[in-house]
Every structure is written in C-alpha cells, then in structure tokens.
C-alpha cells in the first residue's frame, strides 16, 4: 500500500481508527471530555501527535476542556467512512477467511459480510456462519447484485494474484489483502496489504536491536 492515499498519510488514518476506539471506550466510562494527553497516554502516542492528526481535519478541541467525546466520535466516524454500511466479501474460506466470518467485531461493525467465494466444490452452495458460499466464477454477477465494495483476500499464495485480478475485474474497489501478492492498481482502487510475517519481523528487529538506526547512504 502506498504511504499516502491522496493527501493523507496512511499512518495518520490508522491512528484515527485507534483514537475512535479509545473515544468509544472512554465514553462507556461516563466521561464527556478527553484531552489529547489522555488519548495519547492510552495508546502510546504523544499529545502533539494526537493534536497534529486531528488538526488535519479541523479544530475540534475546546481550550481548557479538551475534546467533546460525542462530537469527536461522530466526526471520526464520518472521516473514516464508518457512518455508512460497506458490503464485503471473503475470497477463500481458509483459516483467515473463517476468522473474519466468525468475528464478533466484524459482525458488530459497519462492514456487512455478504458473500464468500471459494473453489472447493464441497463448500460451494452451502453457508458458513450464515454467509452464502459461491464459486469464483460467480464473482462478477454476485458482486454486482450485492453491490460488494470491499473484498478480503485470504487465498493460497499460488492463486493470490489471479484472485486479486478477478476482484478488480468485478469492479470491487477496496481490497484487504492477506497474501504476499502485489499488483499495480488504478487510481480508483485501494488495497491494504497485511503481511503477517513482515509485522513479526518488524517486532523482532526492534527487540534485537532497539538502539539501531538506519544509516543515510546519500
């Protein structure tokens, strides 16, 4: 995934999602206002980082009181696009696909799992956790009929590129990719790559060499 989509860095958008979870948690505690310091403290960010991220989208704080939680929750939900419903499909009913289909977090979110696509004839025509399973050849028809907007790619690496290409050809513009496949996208498509091995390697790097810094070779 590119470092920025449009003018907003991906890291900023990811932090907004963290802030939203924090605000919902704090609201459940009965609080009405929260400071950038408290948001940062709960998530390991500096208050300056929190203020910088939020200021990208407007001025939401009140001097001496902080942010009004209800208003900021509504604002972040609108910014993140989760004030609307998103029809979603799973490509491949393996471990990751099943995890999404069984996720209570997803079930309680604004991402509606409408369909699963697989090549296993024993699965096609059945349902998994109430979600119908279709053959991959049915993707264009079902995607149009159900207005699928986001696809979760969780297929074996050998068919990953083909699966992504099929999703794009079906007009699905958002992809959450759990494979190592990478392909160029048109400007109207967005793909978030989740490299689980890469995430573990990042943790291993900082554990094994916490004081390391990259050397400027220029």
C-alpha positions, -999 to 999 in steps of 0.1 A, spaced: 0 0 0 14 35 -8 25 57 21 -4 81 13 -37 79 -4 -45 113 -18 -31 138 6 -35 119 39 -7 95 51 -19 60 58 -3 61 93 -25 91 102 -57 73 91 -46 42 111 -42 63 142 -76 79 137 -91 44 139 -72 39 172 -85 72 185 -120 63 177 -118 30 197 -103 50 226 -131 76 225 -158 49 225 -141 32 254 -139 65 274 -175 73 266 -185 39 281 -167 51 313 -192 80 315 -168 108 305 -179 137 283 -145 153 275 -110 140 269 -76 157 264 -50 149 237 -27 139 266 -51 112 278 -58 99 242 -20 97 237 -13 81 271 -38 54 265 -22 45 231 15 53 234 14 85 213 25 120 223 -2 146 228 14 166 200 9 137 176 -27 134 186 -33 171 181 -15 171 147 -35 142 134 -69 157 144 -59 191 132 -56 177 97 -94 176 96 -104 206 116 -103 222 150 -123 200 175 -109 209 209 -120 234 234 -93 252 254 -92 241 290 -117 212 284 -102 192 256 -124 173 230 -161 167 235 -162 129 231 -197 126 214 -189 152 188 -154 138 181 -167 102 178 -193 113 152 -166 133 134 -141 105 132 -168 80 121 -176 104 92 -139 109 83 -133 72 84 -164 64 64 -179 41 91 -210 62 94 -223 41 64 -225 4 56 -200 -14 35 -208 -46 17 -179 -70 20 -169 -104 6 -143 -130 16 -121 -146 -11 -111 -180 2 -126 -198 32 -93 -208 49 -82 -200 84 -82 -162 78 -115 -163 59 -131 -183 87 -117 -159 113 -134 -130 96 -167 -149 91 -167 -158 128 -155 -124 141 -179 -107 165 -161 -75 160 -168 -76 123 -204 -87 129 -209 -56 151 -193 -32 127 -205 -14 96 -189 -40 74 -215 -64 62 -202 -98 51 -225 -106 22 -207 -135 4 -178 -159 4 -161 -172 -27 -141 -204 -29 -130 -231 -54 -139 -261 -32 -169 -278 -47 -178 -293 -13 -182 -258 1 -200 -241 -28 -237 -238 -25 -236 -240 13 -233 -214 40 -207 -206 66 -219 -188 97 -250 -178 77 -229 -164 48 -236 -180 14 -206 -196 -4 -202 -191 -42 -179 -204 -68 -153 -180 -81 -169 -178 -115 -200 -163 -99 -180 -133 -86 -189 -107 -113 -226 -115 -110 -228 -116 -72 -205 -86 -68 -229 -65 -89 -261 -79 -75 -250 -74 -38 -230 -42 -45 -198 -56 -30 -174 -27 -22 -146 -45 -3 -130 -79 -7 -109 -97 18 -82 -118 0 -73 -149 20 -64 -175 -6 -33 -196 -11 -3 -177 -25 -3 -196 -58 -37 -181 -68 -34 -148 -50 -27 -126 -80 -54 -142 -100 -79 -137 -71 -70 -100 -68 -73 -95 -106 -107 -112 -105 -118 -89 -77 -107 -58 -96 -123 -70 -128 -156 -75 -109 -155 -37 -101 -147 -42 -63 -127 -11 -55 -115 -19 -19 -92 -49 -10 -78 -61 23 -50 -84 11 -37 -111 35 -14 -127 8 21 -118 -4 8 -109 -39 13 -73 -50 -1 -59 -83 -4 -23 -96 -38 -7 -91 -57 20 -109 -63 53 -91 -99 44 -81 -88 12 -63 -74 9 -28 -55 -22 -14 -43 -26 22 -16 -53 24 -14 -73 56 20 -90 57 18 -110 89 54 -123 86 66 -87 79 48 -75 111 66 -101 132 99 -93 115 94 -56 125 89 -66 161 119 -89 160 140 -60 146 132 -37 174 136 -64 201 170 -75 188 184 -40 181 164 -13 200 192 13 196 197 7 158 191 35 134 194 33 96 224 50 81 220 76 55 238 63 24 234 95 4 
